[in-house]
Amino acid sequence: MASTDVIRLICAVIFILLAAIAVCTKRRYRKKLLKKIVMPALVSIFVFISTFVVLPSVPSDGVADIPDSSNFQVHFIDVGQADCALVICDGQTMLIDGGNAEDSDLVYAYLVKLSIDKLNYVVCTHAHEDHVGGLAGALNYATAETAICPVEDYDSRAFESFIKYLGNTDITIPEPGDVYTLGNANFEILGPVEPSDNANNTSIVLRLTYGDTSFLFAGDAEVSEEEDIIMSGRELESTVLKVGHHGSDTSSSWEFLSAVSPEYAVISVGTGNSYGHPSQSVLDSLTVIGATIYRTDISGTIICESDGENVFFSVEHNSINATLSDIAG
Ligand SMILES: [Zn+2]
């Protein structure tokens, strides 16, 4: 029986009860009946409606309602010392960064392999080349429905190439609190909260939610942007954290990691990079927080699937290589 049917039935019972009292009882008993029977009955009915009729929009096991046919994956594509993540949910897609310009062919080939010629969202977290560079390759194969970026202009060849391949798609500069849907998932913009002269601190930080699982993509946000985001009071706790700025110690303050409290941390970082990323102090903090750490320099491309309750990781460089091939097609 639908919720509305239950409410109609309850209203009918109340009406009949009140009508019966009005018609059948003597006036001196009505007040007593109202006090002893009708009012307790109304309170009970109210509690029943609150508990079993109104609240069932939140399922009893606490898991948000996701159809059995729904699916969700995040591909943390190994682009060396750079960032690139592809989110696929129910046939809708979002590419967050594209690696360096030299990764254009790799990103192009990845999309071709998965036959993704339409990206619902392209997010350029910020204008540095290791994030915007390979987006031109992606856009050489796929069209972008919505392009999200903190700036419309930036003086670099990589950014100009990104704009060129976007074609007629305008850049959307989002505000914190903006929410977008991606299949049965949705994501909220957390930052940047304040403007900054440091491009890293203009990083679009977003939190993606799918059922009871969540993913926080921190771009290259450094400590000051992390502080702004904490102060904004938005929900940060997430199942998976794409660690900020390739694991640099200029990001991932203890306060931020505590607020996110990730079960899993993914670091997109190049083997033997000259920056010394990831920082040992960040690795130590993540370990103390209790996060299982995945690194693209060790594992190659990392794929995370969610069923809405739990997440499952597959990595390129280990004994479950075959699993990755199966997922990536
Ligand atoms: Zn970067």
Boltz pocket constraint, residues with backbone or C-beta under 6 A from the ligand:
constraints:
  - pocket:
      binder: B
      contacts: [[A, 81], [A, 82], [A, 83], [A, 128], [A, 130], [A, 131], [A, 220], [A, 245], [A, 246]]
      max_distance: 6.0
